[in-house]
């Protein structure tokens, strides 16, 4: 649970422009870095 918080905290620091601006950062962290979901599930 802490790792999920830290991922979104980091995204919050770097994301500008609302949800659309953060979407690529969220995808990178969830799909490629942490591998919590695969790309098909994320989309």
N, CA, C, O and CB atoms as a CASP TS submission, in Angstrom:
PFRMAT TS
TARGET T0000
AUTHOR 0000-0000-0000
METHOD Language model
MODEL 1
PARENT N/A
ATOM      1  N   UNK     1       0.822  -1.191   0.000  1.00  0.00           N
ATOM      2  CA  UNK     1       0.000   0.000   0.000  1.00  0.00           C
ATOM      3  C   UNK     1       0.871   1.261   0.000  1.00  0.00           C
ATOM      4  O   UNK     1       0.535   2.264  -0.630  1.00  0.00           O
ATOM      5  CB  UNK     1      -0.938  -0.005   1.209  1.00  0.00           C
ATOM      6  N   UNK     2       1.971   1.189   0.705  1.00  0.00           N
ATOM      7  CA  UNK     2       2.882   2.333   0.741  1.00  0.00           C
ATOM      8  C   UNK     2       3.478   2.579  -0.644  1.00  0.00           C
ATOM      9  O   UNK     2       3.637   3.727  -1.059  1.00  0.00           O
ATOM     10  CB  UNK     2       4.005   2.103   1.778  1.00  0.00           C
ATOM     11  N   UNK     3       3.806   1.503  -1.357  1.00  0.00           N
ATOM     12  CA  UNK     3       4.397   1.682  -2.689  1.00  0.00           C
ATOM     13  C   UNK     3       3.412   2.352  -3.644  1.00  0.00           C
ATOM     14  O   UNK     3       3.810   3.169  -4.475  1.00  0.00           O
ATOM     15  CB  UNK     3       4.845   0.328  -3.264  1.00  0.00           C
ATOM     16  N   UNK     4       2.135   2.014  -3.530  1.00  0.00           N
ATOM     17  CA  UNK     4       1.112   2.662  -4.352  1.00  0.00           C
ATOM     18  C   UNK     4       1.039   4.154  -4.039  1.00  0.00           C
ATOM     19  O   UNK     4       0.951   4.979  -4.948  1.00  0.00           O
ATOM     20  CB  UNK     4      -0.264   2.001  -4.127  1.00  0.00           C
ATOM     21  N   UNK     5       1.076   4.494  -2.771  1.00  0.00           N
ATOM     22  CA  UNK     5       1.072   5.892  -2.353  1.00  0.00           C
ATOM     23  C   UNK     5       2.284   6.630  -2.906  1.00  0.00           C
ATOM     24  O   UNK     5       2.157   7.745  -3.411  1.00  0.00           O
ATOM     25  CB  UNK     5       1.045   5.992  -0.828  1.00  0.00           C
ATOM     26  N   UNK     6       3.453   6.014  -2.814  1.00  0.00           N
ATOM     27  CA  UNK     6       4.670   6.672  -3.276  1.00  0.00           C
ATOM     28  C   UNK     6       4.679   6.868  -4.786  1.00  0.00           C
ATOM     29  O   UNK     6       5.180   7.879  -5.277  1.00  0.00           O
ATOM     30  CB  UNK     6       5.883   5.871  -2.858  1.00  0.00           C
ATOM     31  N   UNK     7       4.131   5.913  -5.524  1.00  0.00           N
ATOM     32  CA  UNK     7       4.050   6.053  -6.983  1.00  0.00           C
ATOM     33  C   UNK     7       3.188   7.253  -7.341  1.00  0.00           C
ATOM     34  O   UNK     7       3.588   8.076  -8.165  1.00  0.00           O
ATOM     35  CB  UNK     7       3.480   4.768  -7.632  1.00  0.00           C
ATOM     36  N   UNK     8       2.016   7.365  -6.738  1.00  0.00           N
ATOM     37  CA  UNK     8       1.130   8.471  -7.090  1.00  0.00           C
ATOM     38  C   UNK     8       1.606   9.799  -6.509  1.00  0.00           C
ATOM     39  O   UNK     8       1.279  10.855  -7.052  1.00  0.00           O
ATOM     40  CB  UNK     8      -0.277   8.180  -6.613  1.00  0.00           C
ATOM     41  N   UNK     9       2.357   9.771  -5.436  1.00  0.00           N
ATOM     42  CA  UNK     9       2.970  10.991  -4.924  1.00  0.00           C
ATOM     43  C   UNK     9       3.997  11.514  -5.920  1.00  0.00           C
ATOM     44  O   UNK     9       4.042  12.712  -6.203  1.00  0.00           O
ATOM     45  CB  UNK     9       3.628  10.739  -3.551  1.00  0.00           C
ATOM     46  N   UNK    10       4.822  10.615  -6.449  1.00  0.00           N
ATOM     47  CA  UNK    10       5.815  11.003  -7.448  1.00  0.00           C
ATOM     48  C   UNK    10       5.144  11.535  -8.707  1.00  0.00           C
ATOM     49  O   UNK    10       5.589  12.535  -9.270  1.00  0.00           O
ATOM     50  CB  UNK    10       6.717   9.817  -7.793  1.00  0.00           C
ATOM     51  N   UNK    11       4.086  10.881  -9.153  1.00  0.00           N
ATOM     52  CA  UNK    11       3.356  11.342 -10.337  1.00  0.00           C
ATOM     53  C   UNK    11       2.751  12.716 -10.079  1.00  0.00           C
ATOM     54  O   UNK    11       2.755  13.571 -10.964  1.00  0.00           O
ATOM     55  CB  UNK    11       2.251  10.334 -10.729  1.00  0.00           C
ATOM     56  N   UNK    12       2.237  12.933  -8.891  1.00  0.00           N
ATOM     57  CA  UNK    12       1.659  14.225  -8.544  1.00  0.00           C
ATOM     58  C   UNK    12       2.665  15.361  -8.583  1.00  0.00           C
ATOM     59  O   UNK    12       2.312  16.493  -8.913  1.00  0.00           O
ATOM     60  CB  UNK    12       1.045  14.154  -7.186  1.00  0.00           C
ATOM     61  N   UNK    13       3.911  15.068  -8.249  1.00  0.00           N
ATOM     62  CA  UNK    13       4.952  16.092  -8.301  1.00  0.00           C
ATOM     63  C   UNK    13       5.305  16.489  -9.729  1.00  0.00           C
ATOM     64  O   UNK    13       5.639  17.645  -9.988  1.00  0.00           O
ATOM     65  CB  UNK    13       6.194  15.604  -7.587  1.00  0.00           C
ATOM     66  N   UNK    14       5.233  15.540 -10.655  1.00  0.00           N
ATOM     67  CA  UNK    14       5.717  15.791 -12.012  1.00  0.00           C
ATOM     68  C   UNK    14       4.621  16.012 -13.040  1.00  0.00           C
ATOM     69  O   UNK    14       4.916  16.453 -14.151  1.00  0.00           O
ATOM     70  CB  UNK    14       6.559  14.659 -12.450  1.00  0.00           C
ATOM     71  N   UNK    15       3.386  15.727 -12.715  1.00  0.00           N
ATOM     72  CA  UNK    15       2.308  15.804 -13.701  1.00  0.00           C
ATOM     73  C   UNK    15       1.669  17.189 -13.695  1.00  0.00           C
ATOM     74  O   UNK    15       1.270  17.702 -12.649  1.00  0.00           O
ATOM     75  CB  UNK    15       1.246  14.729 -13.422  1.00  0.00           C
ATOM     76  N   UNK    16       1.582  17.773 -14.864  1.00  0.00           N
ATOM     77  CA  UNK    16       0.904  19.049 -15.036  1.00  0.00           C
ATOM     78  C   UNK    16      -0.160  18.875 -16.109  1.00  0.00           C
ATOM     79  O   UNK    16       0.054  18.138 -17.071  1.00  0.00           O
ATOM     80  CB  UNK    16       1.909  20.186 -15.413  1.00  0.00           C
ATOM     81  N   UNK    17      -1.290  19.533 -15.965  1.00  0.00           N
ATOM     82  CA  UNK    17      -2.328  19.474 -16.978  1.00  0.00           C
ATOM     83  C   UNK    17      -3.443  18.503 -16.673  1.00  0.00           C
ATOM     84  O   UNK    17      -4.210  18.148 -17.568  1.00  0.00           O
ATOM     85  CB  UNK    17      -1.733  19.123 -18.266  1.00  0.00           C
ATOM     86  N   UNK    18      -3.552  18.071 -15.452  1.00  0.00           N
ATOM     87  CA  UNK    18      -4.653  17.189 -15.078  1.00  0.00           C
ATOM     88  C   UNK    18      -4.409  15.741 -15.437  1.00  0.00           C
ATOM     89  O   UNK    18      -3.270  15.295 -15.574  1.00  0.00           O
ATOM     90  CB  UNK    18      -5.910  17.648 -15.724  1.00  0.00           C
ATOM     91  N   UNK    19      -5.513  15.013 -15.586  1.00  0.00           N
ATOM     92  CA  UNK    19      -5.451  13.575 -15.816  1.00  0.00           C
ATOM     93  C   UNK    19      -4.772  13.182 -17.110  1.00  0.00           C
ATOM     94  O   UNK    19      -4.027  12.203 -17.154  1.00  0.00           O
ATOM     95  CB  UNK    19      -6.814  13.015 -15.801  1.00  0.00           C
ATOM     96  N   UNK    20      -5.028  13.948 -18.178  1.00  0.00           N
ATOM     97  CA  UNK    20      -4.412  13.605 -19.459  1.00  0.00           C
ATOM     98  C   UNK    20      -2.899  13.806 -19.419  1.00  0.00           C
ATOM     99  O   UNK    20      -2.153  13.074 -20.070  1.00  0.00           O
ATOM    100  CB  UNK    20      -5.023  14.446 -20.584  1.00  0.00           C
ATOM    101  N   UNK    21      -2.464  14.766 -18.679  1.00  0.00           N
ATOM    102  CA  UNK    21      -1.022  14.981 -18.549  1.00  0.00           C
ATOM    103  C   UNK    21      -0.343  13.914 -17.721  1.00  0.00           C
ATOM    104  O   UNK    21       0.831  13.614 -17.937  1.00  0.00           O
ATOM    105  CB  UNK    21      -0.755  16.324 -17.941  1.00  0.00           C
ATOM    106  N   UNK    22      -1.062  13.340 -16.780  1.00  0.00           N
ATOM    107  CA  UNK    22      -0.490  12.334 -15.893  1.00  0.00           C
ATOM    108  C   UNK    22      -0.626  10.922 -16.435  1.00  0.00           C
ATOM    109  O   UNK    22       0.025  10.008 -15.929  1.00  0.00           O
ATOM    110  CB  UNK    22      -1.137  12.415 -14.546  1.00  0.00           C
ATOM    111  N   UNK    23      -1.452  10.722 -17.445  1.00  0.00           N
ATOM    112  CA  UNK    23      -1.754   9.371 -17.913  1.00  0.00           C
ATOM    113  C   UNK    23      -0.520   8.611 -18.387  1.00  0.00           C
ATOM    114  O   UNK    23      -0.373   7.427 -18.082  1.00  0.00           O
ATOM    115  CB  UNK    23      -2.759   9.435 -19.029  1.00  0.00           C
ATOM    116  N   UNK    24       0.354   9.262 -19.116  1.00  0.00           N
ATOM    117  CA  UNK    24       1.549   8.559 -19.588  1.00  0.00           C
ATOM    118  C   UNK    24       2.487   8.223 -18.437  1.00  0.00           C
ATOM    119  O   UNK    24       3.137   7.177 -18.456  1.00  0.00           O
ATOM    120  CB  UNK    24       2.284   9.401 -20.627  1.00  0.00           C
ATOM    121  N   UNK    25       2.566   9.096 -17.436  1.00  0.00           N
ATOM    122  CA  UNK    25       3.384   8.791 -16.261  1.00  0.00           C
ATOM    123  C   UNK    25       2.806   7.628 -15.470  1.00  0.00           C
ATOM    124  O   UNK    25       3.544   6.769 -14.988  1.00  0.00           O
ATOM    125  CB  UNK    25       3.506  10.020 -15.363  1.00  0.00           C
ATOM    126  N   UNK    26       1.486   7.601 -15.340  1.00  0.00           N
ATOM    127  CA  UNK    26       0.827   6.499 -14.639  1.00  0.00           C
ATOM    128  C   UNK    26       1.062   5.200 -15.391  1.00  0.00           C
ATOM    129  O   UNK    26       1.352   4.171 -14.781  1.00  0.00           O
ATOM    130  CB  UNK    26      -0.688   6.769 -14.483  1.00  0.00           C
ATOM    131  N   UNK    27       0.938   5.238 -16.711  1.00  0.00           N
ATOM    132  CA  UNK    27       1.162   4.039 -17.513  1.00  0.00           C
ATOM    133  C   UNK    27       2.592   3.530 -17.339  1.00  0.00           C
ATOM    134  O   UNK    27       2.801   2.333 -17.146  1.00  0.00           O
ATOM    135  CB  UNK    27       0.876   4.324 -18.994  1.00  0.00           C
ATOM    136  N   UNK    28       3.557   4.411 -17.405  1.00  0.00           N
ATOM    137  CA  UNK    28       4.950   3.988 -17.243  1.00  0.00           C
ATOM    138  C   UNK    28       5.178   3.318 -15.894  1.00  0.00           C
ATOM    139  O   UNK    28       5.805   2.261 -15.822  1.00  0.00           O
ATOM    140  CB  UNK    28       5.887   5.184 -17.394  1.00  0.00           C
ATOM    141  N   UNK    29       4.679   3.920 -14.840  1.00  0.00           N
ATOM    142  CA  UNK    29       4.910   3.378 -13.500  1.00  0.00           C
ATOM    143  C   UNK    29       4.176   2.062 -13.274  1.00  0.00           C
ATOM    144  O   UNK    29       4.744   1.120 -12.720  1.00  0.00           O
ATOM    145  CB  UNK    29       4.482   4.384 -12.452  1.00  0.00           C
ATOM    146  N   UNK    30       2.922   1.994 -13.698  1.00  0.00           N
ATOM    147  CA  UNK    30       2.102   0.817 -13.394  1.00  0.00           C
ATOM    148  C   UNK    30       2.422  -0.352 -14.317  1.00  0.00           C
ATOM    149  O   UNK    30       2.469  -1.497 -13.869  1.00  0.00           O
ATOM    150  CB  UNK    30       0.624   1.165 -13.499  1.00  0.00           C
ATOM    151  N   UNK    31       2.643  -0.074 -15.606  1.00  0.00           N
ATOM    152  CA  UNK    31       2.833  -1.160 -16.571  1.00  0.00           C
ATOM    153  C   UNK    31       4.299  -1.568 -16.678  1.00  0.00           C
ATOM    154  O   UNK    31       4.611  -2.758 -16.643  1.00  0.00           O
ATOM    155  CB  UNK    31       2.310  -0.744 -17.945  1.00  0.00           C
ATOM    156  N   UNK    32       5.198  -0.601 -16.807  1.00  0.00           N
ATOM    157  CA  UNK    32       6.584  -0.932 -17.135  1.00  0.00           C
ATOM    158  C   UNK    32       7.493  -1.013 -15.913  1.00  0.00           C
ATOM    159  O   UNK    32       8.306  -1.933 -15.822  1.00  0.00           O
ATOM    160  CB  UNK    32       7.131   0.085 -18.093  1.00  0.00           C
ATOM    161  N   UNK    33       7.382  -0.096 -14.987  1.00  0.00           N
ATOM    162  CA  UNK    33       8.298  -0.084 -13.843  1.00  0.00           C
ATOM    163  C   UNK    33       7.903  -1.132 -12.807  1.00  0.00           C
ATOM    164  O   UNK    33       8.717  -1.980 -12.441  1.00  0.00           O
ATOM    165  CB  UNK    33       8.327   1.305 -13.196  1.00  0.00           C
ATOM    166  N   UNK    34       6.658  -1.080 -12.333  1.00  0.00           N
ATOM    167  CA  UNK    34       6.235  -1.980 -11.259  1.00  0.00           C
ATOM    168  C   UNK    34       5.569  -3.254 -11.760  1.00  0.00           C
ATOM    169  O   UNK    34       5.460  -4.224 -11.010  1.00  0.00           O
ATOM    170  CB  UNK    34       5.295  -1.263 -10.343  1.00  0.00           C
ATOM    171  N   UNK    35       5.126  -3.270 -12.996  1.00  0.00           N
ATOM    172  CA  UNK    35       4.477  -4.418 -13.625  1.00  0.00           C
ATOM    173  C   UNK    35       3.287  -4.926 -12.812  1.00  0.00           C
ATOM    174  O   UNK    35       3.104  -6.131 -12.636  1.00  0.00           O
ATOM    175  CB  UNK    35       5.482  -5.540 -13.818  1.00  0.00           C
ATOM    176  N   UNK    36       2.484  -3.985 -12.323  1.00  0.00           N
ATOM    177  CA  UNK    36       1.261  -4.349 -11.606  1.00  0.00           C
ATOM    178  C   UNK    36       0.172  -4.787 -12.577  1.00  0.00           C
ATOM    179  O   UNK    36      -0.651  -5.637 -12.237  1.00  0.00           O
ATOM    180  CB  UNK    36       0.766  -3.173 -10.756  1.00  0.00           C
ATOM    181  N   UNK    37       0.155  -4.216 -13.785  1.00  0.00           N
ATOM    182  CA  UNK    37      -0.799  -4.567 -14.839  1.00  0.00           C
ATOM    183  C   UNK    37      -0.036  -4.746 -16.138  1.00  0.00           C
ATOM    184  O   UNK    37       1.050  -4.192 -16.312  1.00  0.00           O
ATOM    185  CB  UNK    37      -1.910  -3.478 -14.990  1.00  0.00           C
ATOM    186  N   UNK    38      -0.609  -5.523 -17.052  1.00  0.00           N
ATOM    187  CA  UNK    38      -0.031  -5.551 -18.391  1.00  0.00           C
ATOM    188  C   UNK    38      -0.692  -4.444 -19.218  1.00  0.00           C
ATOM    189  O   UNK    38      -1.672  -3.836 -18.788  1.00  0.00           O
ATOM    190  CB  UNK    38      -0.222  -6.959 -19.068  1.00  0.00           C
ATOM    191  N   UNK    39      -0.149  -4.195 -20.393  1.00  0.00           N
ATOM    192  CA  UNK    39      -0.615  -3.070 -21.203  1.00  0.00           C
ATOM    193  C   UNK    39      -2.061  -3.241 -21.632  1.00  0.00           C
ATOM    194  O   UNK    39      -2.812  -2.266 -21.642  1.00  0.00           O
ATOM    195  CB  UNK    39       0.266  -2.904 -22.427  1.00  0.00           C
ATOM    196  N   UNK    40      -2.473  -4.448 -21.984  1.00  0.00           N
ATOM    197  CA  UNK    40      -3.861  -4.681 -22.397  1.00  0.00           C
ATOM    198  C   UNK    40      -4.836  -4.390 -21.268  1.00  0.00           C
ATOM    199  O   UNK    40      -5.893  -3.806 -21.503  1.00  0.00           O
ATOM    200  CB  UNK    40      -4.040  -6.118 -22.875  1.00  0.00           C
ATOM    201  N   UNK    41      -4.505  -4.781 -20.068  1.00  0.00           N
ATOM    202  CA  UNK    41      -5.382  -4.532 -18.928  1.00  0.00           C
ATOM    203  C   UNK    41      -5.443  -3.043 -18.605  1.00  0.00           C
ATOM    204  O   UNK    41      -6.503  -2.523 -18.257  1.00  0.00           O
ATOM    205  CB  UNK    41      -4.905  -5.320 -17.702  1.00  0.00           C
ATOM    206  N   UNK    42      -4.319  -2.365 -18.718  1.00  0.00           N
ATOM    207  CA  UNK    42      -4.285  -0.935 -18.425  1.00  0.00           C
ATOM    208  C   UNK    42      -5.150  -0.154 -19.396  1.00  0.00           C
ATOM    209  O   UNK    42      -5.863   0.766 -18.995  1.00  0.00           O
ATOM    210  CB  UNK    42      -2.856  -0.416 -18.471  1.00  0.00           C
ATOM    211  N   UNK    43      -5.091  -0.516 -20.676  1.00  0.00           N
ATOM    212  CA  UNK    43      -5.860   0.196 -21.696  1.00  0.00           C
ATOM    213  C   UNK    43      -7.309  -0.184 -21.559  1.00  0.00           C
ATOM    214  O   UNK    43      -8.148   0.298 -22.320  1.00  0.00           O
ATOM    215  CB  UNK    43      -5.344  -0.117 -23.121  1.00  0.00           C
TER
END
